[in-house]
Amino acid sequence: MAQNIAGVGQQTGETGTAGDNGSDAAIASMEAAFDRAIAKAAEVTEKRMEGGSALDAARTRLSN
């Protein structure tokens, strides 16, 4: 009873499998979430900077 194992370990030239597609989608989803978080953090930082500048200006006016 001989087994044909000639093709074991050889690449077929195909790229990716169904499992890889799921991984790619998960990675894309995570990247999109990180991009949204980075954009939101930048927006919050910008608003804090603007608010801080207004507060500093008000303090300066009060001390003069």
SERO-4910 file (N, C-alpha, C, O; in steps of 0.05 Angstrom, whole numbers):
BEGIN
 pado doro    nc1    nc2    nc3   cac1   cac2   cac3    cc1    cc2    cc3    oc1    oc2    oc3
  Met    A     17    -23      0      0      0      0     18     25      0     26     34     21
  Ala    A     24     35    -23     42     58    -26     25     84    -26      3     85    -36
  Gln    A     37    105    -14     23    131    -13     38    150    -31     63    150    -32
  Asn    A     23    167    -45     35    187    -62     38    213    -46     19    227    -40
  Ile    A     63    218    -38     68    242    -21     87    261    -36    100    278    -24
  Ala    A     88    259    -62    106    275    -78    100    305    -76    118    322    -77
  Gly    A     74    312    -73     67    340    -72     66    352    -44     59    376    -41
  Val    A     73    337    -24     72    347      3     93    369      7    116    366      0
  Gly    A     84    392     17    103    414     23    108    432      0    122    452      3
  Gln    A     98    425    -24    103    442    -47     82    464    -48     58    460    -42
  Gln    A     90    488    -57     72    510    -60     56    507    -86     67    497   -106
  Thr    A     32    515    -85     15    513   -109     14    538   -126      4    538   -148
  Gly    A     25    560   -115     25    585   -129      1    602   -121     -1    625   -129
  Glu    A    -18    590   -106    -41    606    -97    -32    623    -74    -15    615    -58
  Thr    A    -45    646    -71    -39    664    -49    -63    667    -32    -84    675    -41
  Gly    A    -61    660     -6    -83    664     12   -102    641     13   -104    625     -6
  Thr    A   -116    639     35   -137    619     38   -161    634     49   -160    658     55
  Ala    A   -183    619     53   -207    631     65   -201    642     93   -212    663    100
  Gly    A   -184    628    108   -176    638    134   -161    664    133   -165    681    150
  Asp    A   -144    666    113   -129    691    110   -147    715    104   -143    737    113
  Asn    A   -168    710     88   -187    731     81   -200    742    107   -204    766    109
  Gly    A   -207    724    125   -219    733    150   -199    749    166   -206    769    179
  Ser    A   -174    741    166   -153    756    180   -149    783    168   -146    803    182
  Asp    A   -149    784    141   -145    810    128   -168    829    134   -163    853    139
  Ala    A   -192    819    136   -215    836    142   -213    845    171   -219    869    177
  Ala    A   -204    828    189   -201    836    217   -180    857    220   -183    876    235
  Ile    A   -158    854    206   -136    873    207   -145    900    195   -139    921    207
  Ala    A   -159    899    173   -170    924    161   -189    938    180   -189    963    182
  Ser    A   -205    923    194   -224    934    213   -209    948    236   -216    970    245
  Met    A   -188    934    246   -172    946    268   -158    971    259   -156    990    274
  Glu    A   -147    970    235   -133    994    225   -152   1017    222   -145   1040    229
  Ala    A   -177   1012    213   -197   1034    211   -204   1045    238   -207   1069    242
  Ala    A   -206   1027    258   -212   1036    285   -190   1053    296   -195   1073    309
  Phe    A   -165   1044    292   -142   1060    301   -141   1087    287   -135   1107    300
  Asp    A   -146   1087    261   -146   1113    247   -167   1132    258   -162   1156    261
  Arg    A   -191   1121    264   -212   1138    276   -203   1148    304   -208   1171    311
  Ala    A   -191   1131    320   -182   1139    346   -160   1160    345   -160   1179    361
  Ile    A   -142   1157    326   -120   1177    323   -132   1204    314   -124   1225    324
  Ala    A   -151   1203    296   -164   1228    287   -179   1242    310   -178   1266    313
  Lys    A   -193   1226    326   -208   1237    348   -189   1248    369   -195   1270    380
  Ala    A   -167   1235    374   -147   1245    393   -135   1271    384   -131   1290    400
  Ala    A   -130   1274    358   -120   1299    347   -140   1321    350   -133   1344    356
  Glu    A   -165   1315    346   -187   1334    348   -189   1344    377   -192   1368    382
  Val    A   -188   1325    396   -189   1333    424   -166   1350    432   -169   1370    446
  Thr    A   -142   1342    423   -118   1358    429   -120   1386    418   -113   1405    432
  Glu    A   -130   1389    394   -133   1415    382   -153   1432    398   -147   1456    403
  Lys    A   -175   1420    406   -194   1436    422   -183   1443    449   -188   1465    459
  Arg    A   -167   1426    461   -155   1432    487   -135   1455    484   -133   1473    500
  Met    A   -120   1455    462   -101   1476    457   -115   1503    453   -106   1523    463
  Glu    A   -137   1503    438   -152   1527    433   -164   1537    460   -162   1561    466
  Gly    A   -175   1519    475   -186   1527    501   -165   1537    520   -170   1556    535
  Gly    A   -142   1524    520   -120   1533    537   -110   1561    529   -103   1577    547
  Ser    A   -109   1567    503   -100   1593    494   -120   1614    503   -112   1636    512
  Ala    A   -146   1609    501   -166   1628    510   -164   1632    540   -167   1655    549
  Leu    A   -159   1611    555   -157   1613    584   -132   1629    592   -133   1646    609
  Asp    A   -110   1625    578    -85   1640    583    -89   1669    577    -80   1687    592
  Ala    A   -103   1675    555   -109   1703    548   -126   1716    569   -122   1740    576
  Ala    A   -146   1702    579   -163   1713    600   -148   1718    625   -152   1739    639
  Arg    A   -130   1701    633   -113   1704    657    -95   1729    654    -91   1744    672
  Thr    A    -84   1732    630    -67   1755    625    -82   1781    627    -72   1800    639
  Arg    A   -107   1781    616   -123   1806    618   -129   1812    647   -129   1835    655
  Leu    A   -135   1792    663   -143   1796    691   -119   1806    708   -123   1821    726
  Ser    A    -95   1797    701    -71   1805    717    -61   1832    710    -45   1844    725
  Asn    A    -70   1844    687    -60   1870    679    -78   1892    690    -73   1915    685
***
